Amino acid sequence: MYEKENGKGSLTMTLKAARTNANLTLEQASESLHISRATLCGYENGKVSPTVDLVLKMCDLYKVGINQLNFLP
């Protein structure tokens, strides 16, 4: 899911979209991040929020900037 941010035309994407754009399955991403699939699924569905440290790891793994991520499902 892509959307405009603040009307300025910059694109944001959900955590799931960032993961799938990086061609990673839920299992592959969770293993690389050293968390369970259920935990990653919770982050992607907006049920829980990741720590700042984990967000930075996700950005590195998914090859996106933190300003490109939308933490709402």
N, C-alpha and C positions, 0 to 999 in steps of 0.2 A: 504494500500500500504506500503510495506516494502522496504527499500533500504539500501545498504551499505553506511556508512559514512566515508569519507576520506580514503577508501580502508583498513580500520583497522578491518572491519568485525562487528562493532557495528551496531545495527539495529536502524533505526528511523522509525516513522510512522506519517502519516498525522493526523491532528486533528480529522477528521471523523473516521479514523481507530481506534484511541485511544478511541473515544466515543463508537463506536460499540463494541470494545473489552471489554469495561466496561459494556456491555449489557444495554446501555442507549439509549433511543430514543432522537431525536432532542428536542422534547417537554420536556422530563424529565431533560435533561442536561440544557436546557435554564432556566427552573424553578429553578433548584438547583443553577445556577450561577447568578440568578436574572437579566437576560437579555432576550430580545425577541428572538423568533425562527429565525426571519429574520437576526438579528445581528449575532447569532451563525452561521447561514448558510453563512453569508458573511465572517466570519473568516475561516470557513472550505473550502470555495471556493477561498480564497486568495484575496478577493476584498478589505478587510480592515484588519488591524492588531490589535490584542488585546493588552491591556495595560499589563505591567509586572505583576501588581497585579492580573489581570484576568488570565493570563497564570499560575500563581502559584495556583490559585483556580482550574483551569482545571487539573493541574497535581495532585492535591490532590483528586479531584473528580474521575479522570480517573485512579488513582493509578499508575502513570508513572513519571519518572524523566524528568526534563526539557530537558536534553540532548537526550531524546528518541523521542522528538517531532520534526517534520518537518513542518514548517509553509507555505510551498508551497502546492498548491492543488494537 
